[in-house]
């Protein structure tokens, strides 16, 4: 490996949306810095089952549905 080209890898604190904290290693910030998450696996629909509905007003989703309407019955 080449020397002095890789970012420093150090311990940081991560605060999730519900306030829980944990320590991990990252290249983010400086040693001991805190990263606050806006979206995490406890709140993001991709991990929670997607209780949110996709809002689309005449965009790509609507065009797709119209194009393939009745394709599979």
C-alpha positions as CSV (number, residue, x, y, z in Angstrom):
1,X,0.0,0.0,0.0
2,X,1.1,3.5,-0.7
3,X,1.9,5.6,2.4
4,X,0.1,8.9,3.3
5,X,-2.8,8.6,0.7
6,X,-5.4,7.0,2.9
7,X,-7.7,9.0,5.3
8,X,-7.3,8.6,9.0
9,X,-9.4,5.9,10.5
10,X,-10.6,6.6,14.0
11,X,-13.4,6.1,16.6
12,X,-16.5,8.3,16.4
13,X,-19.8,8.4,18.2
14,X,-23.0,7.9,16.2
15,X,-26.4,9.2,17.5
16,X,-29.5,7.6,15.9
17,X,-32.8,9.3,15.5
18,X,-34.3,7.8,18.7
19,X,-31.3,9.1,20.7
20,X,-29.4,5.8,21.1
21,X,-25.7,6.1,20.7
22,X,-22.9,3.8,19.7
23,X,-19.2,4.0,18.9
24,X,-17.7,2.9,15.6
25,X,-14.7,3.5,13.4
26,X,-14.9,5.8,10.4
27,X,-13.0,8.3,8.3
28,X,-15.7,10.9,9.2
29,X,-14.5,14.0,11.1
30,X,-12.0,13.7,13.9
31,X,-11.3,11.3,16.7
32,X,-14.3,11.4,19.2
33,X,-16.5,13.5,17.0
34,X,-20.3,12.9,17.0
35,X,-22.4,12.1,13.8
36,X,-26.1,12.7,14.2
37,X,-28.2,10.7,11.8
38,X,-31.4,12.1,10.2
39,X,-32.4,8.7,8.8
40,X,-31.4,5.3,10.1
41,X,-32.5,1.7,9.9
42,X,-35.0,2.1,12.7
43,X,-36.9,4.8,10.7
44,X,-36.2,4.4,7.0
45,X,-39.0,2.7,5.0
46,X,-36.6,0.5,3.2
47,X,-35.9,-1.3,6.5
48,X,-39.2,-0.8,8.4
49,X,-41.5,-2.3,5.7
50,X,-42.4,1.0,4.0
51,X,-45.5,2.3,5.7
52,X,-45.1,5.5,3.7
53,X,-46.8,5.8,0.3
54,X,-45.0,7.2,-2.7
55,X,-46.5,10.6,-3.6
56,X,-46.4,11.1,-7.4
57,X,-48.4,13.7,-9.2
58,X,-48.3,12.8,-12.9
59,X,-44.7,11.8,-12.9
60,X,-42.8,8.7,-13.7
61,X,-44.8,6.3,-11.5
62,X,-48.1,7.5,-13.0
63,X,-46.8,7.1,-16.5
64,X,-45.5,3.6,-15.7
65,X,-48.8,2.6,-14.2
66,X,-50.8,3.9,-17.3
67,X,-48.4,2.2,-19.7
68,X,-48.7,-1.2,-18.1
69,X,-52.2,-1.0,-16.9
70,X,-53.9,-4.3,-17.5
71,X,-50.7,-6.1,-18.5
72,X,-51.1,-8.6,-15.6
73,X,-54.6,-9.5,-14.5
